[in-house]
Amino acid sequence: MADTPAVAYEAVVAKLSAEHPELSVVEVEAMVQSENEAHLGGAPLVVPEEVVSNVEELIEERDQADT
């Protein structure tokens, strides 16, 4: 997957919205998101570091609640 060409999300939505003015931006975004999830299996390839920190906090809270 690392060698797969990629395009910025905003660029894709802008391009497709311009090419298909009969569709709303919301419709285009929904289609791009749906196809992206289907292609990637719904699993993110990267997550923000803040998400990792938040999950670590949730795990710690869960561990404390279990003791």
HUURGI-V66288 format. One line per field, one symbol per residue. psi: psi as a letter, one per 40 degrees, with the letter a starting at -180 (. if undefined). burial: I if it has 9 or more other C-alpha atoms within 8 Angstrom, else O. A space follows every 50 residues. Layout:
psi: ???
burial: ???
//
This chain:
psi: ddehiiihdddddddddddgeeiidddddddddddddddeeehidiiidd ddddddddddddddde.
burial: OOOOOOOOOOOIIOOIIOOOOOOOOOOIIOOIOOOIIOOOOOOOOOOOOO OIOOOOOOOOOOOOOOO
//
